[in-house]
Amino acid sequence: MQVTVGRIGRPHGVRGDVVVGVRTDEPELRFIPGSRLDTDPEDVGPLTVAAVRWHSGELLVRFEGVRDRDAAGELRGTWLIVDSSTFAPSDDPDEFHDSELVGLTVRTVDGTEIGVVEDVSHSGQDLLTVRAGTREILVPFVRAIVTDVDVANGVLVIDPPPGLIDLQETL
């Protein structure tokens, strides 16, 4: 599964550096010199990281072959992507990569199947988008609601509070 780790923004300076909007919890692992990143649009890449540094809270990256401000400006808006199979599993049993959650079957604590995790969003509150037939249900990814995540067996168990899911509409 392809996972977005950043988006190229404006050029910085005259030597080809660009500001990268980070979309990963581990930029120190994704943006190291020599890292090869796929791109969207595909025809821009792949890009290989030549140098990286933080400046005033922004990640600055220089890619191999990008030697000046004009070339850097042509990359603006490009999404940077990696294959999730390159991610090491977390040591924390309560931490999951989005790619591990997408595709899990969602069941309630009583065993009622609700649907499948379609997406994970991280805007303010971590939310699971669950596809339940033709409906999408947003489930807060918090311990009080998500009681068990069994990646090996492909199941995520929830204990939804009243009103979160209308089982009559879902099933």
C-alpha positions in Angstrom: 0.0 0.0 0.0 1.3 3.4 -0.9 1.4 6.0 1.9 1.8 9.7 1.6 4.7 11.1 3.7 4.9 14.7 2.5 4.0 17.3 -0.1 6.5 19.6 -1.8 5.9 23.3 -1.2 7.8 26.4 -2.2 11.5 26.6 -3.1 13.8 27.8 -0.3 17.0 29.6 -1.4 18.7 29.3 -4.7 20.4 25.9 -4.5 17.3 23.7 -5.1 16.0 23.2 -1.6 12.2 22.9 -1.1 10.0 23.1 1.9 8.2 19.8 2.5 4.9 19.6 4.3 5.4 16.6 6.5 2.6 13.9 6.5 4.4 11.3 8.6 5.1 10.8 12.3 8.7 9.8 11.4 10.2 12.3 9.1 13.7 11.4 10.5 13.2 7.9 9.0 11.5 8.9 5.7 13.7 11.8 4.7 17.2 10.6 5.0 19.9 11.2 2.3 19.6 8.3 -0.2 15.9 7.7 0.5 13.9 7.1 -2.7 10.4 8.5 -2.7 7.7 7.8 -5.3 5.7 10.8 -6.4 2.2 11.8 -7.4 2.1 12.7 -10.2 4.3 9.7 -11.1 6.1 11.3 -14.0 7.9 13.7 -11.6 9.7 11.0 -9.8 11.0 9.0 -8.2 13.0 11.5 -6.3 16.0 10.7 -4.2 16.8 12.7 -1.1 20.3 14.4 -1.4 20.2 16.5 1.8 17.7 17.4 4.6 17.6 19.9 7.4 15.2 21.7 9.7 14.9 25.5 9.4 12.5 27.6 11.5 10.3 24.6 12.1 10.1 23.6 8.4 11.7 20.6 6.8 13.9 21.6 3.9 14.9 18.9 1.4 17.2 18.9 -1.6 16.7 16.1 -4.2 19.3 14.7 -6.4 19.4 16.5 -9.8 17.5 19.5 -8.5 20.2 22.2 -8.6 18.5 25.6 -8.6 15.4 27.5 -7.5 13.7 27.1 -10.9 14.0 23.3 -10.9 12.8 23.2 -7.3 9.8 25.4 -8.2 8.7 22.8 -10.8 8.3 20.3 -8.0 5.8 22.4 -6.1 2.6 20.5 -5.2 4.1 17.0 -5.7 3.1 14.4 -3.2 5.8 12.2 -1.8 4.9 8.5 -1.3 6.5 5.4 0.1 5.4 1.7 0.2 4.0 0.9 3.6 5.8 -2.5 3.5 9.0 -0.5 4.3 7.7 0.5 7.7 9.0 -1.3 10.7 6.3 -2.6 13.1 5.9 -0.4 16.2 7.1 -1.6 19.6 4.0 -0.1 21.2 1.1 -2.5 21.2 -1.3 0.4 21.1 0.2 2.1 18.1 -0.6 1.3 14.5 0.3 2.5 11.1 -2.7 3.6 9.0 -1.9 0.9 6.5 -2.3 -1.8 9.2 -5.8 -0.5 10.0 -7.2 0.0 6.5 -9.0 -3.2 5.4 -9.8 -4.5 8.9 -13.3 -5.8 9.5 -15.1 -3.8 12.2 -17.3 -5.7 14.7 -19.0 -4.6 17.8 -18.1 -6.3 21.2 -21.2 -8.6 20.7 -19.8 -9.8 17.4 -22.1 -7.8 15.0 -20.2 -7.0 11.8 -20.4 -3.3 11.0 -18.1 -2.9 7.9 -14.5 -2.4 6.9 -12.0 0.3 7.8 -11.7 2.4 4.6 -9.5 5.3 5.7 -7.8 6.9 8.8 -7.7 10.6 9.2 -5.7 12.7 11.7 -7.2 16.1 11.7 -7.6 17.0 15.4 -9.1 13.7 16.4 -7.9 10.4 14.9 -11.0 9.0 13.0 -11.6 5.7 11.3 -13.8 5.9 8.2 -15.8 2.6 8.2 -17.6 1.5 5.0 -20.9 -0.1 6.1 -22.7 -1.0 2.9 -23.4 2.3 1.1 -22.8 4.4 4.3 -19.6 5.8 5.8 -19.4 5.9 9.6 -16.7 8.0 11.4 -15.5 6.2 14.5 -13.2 8.0 16.9 -10.0 6.0 17.3 -9.9 6.1 21.1 -9.5 3.3 23.6 -13.0 3.8 25.1 -14.6 3.0 21.7 -12.0 0.8 19.9 -11.5 -2.0 22.4 -9.4 -4.3 20.4 -7.3 -4.2 17.2 -6.2 -7.7 16.0 -4.2 -7.0 12.8 -3.1 -10.6 12.5 -6.8 -11.8 12.2 -8.0 -8.7 10.4 -10.5 -7.5 13.0 -11.1 -4.3 14.9 -13.6 -4.4 17.8 -15.6 -1.4 18.8 -17.9 -0.6 21.7 -19.9 2.3 20.2 -21.7 4.7 22.5 -25.4 5.2 21.9 -26.0 7.2 18.8 -22.6 6.6 17.1 -24.0 3.8 14.9 -27.6 3.1 14.0 -27.4 -0.7 13.6 -30.8 -0.8 11.9 -29.6 1.5 9.1 -26.2 -0.1 8.9 -27.2 -3.7 8.6 
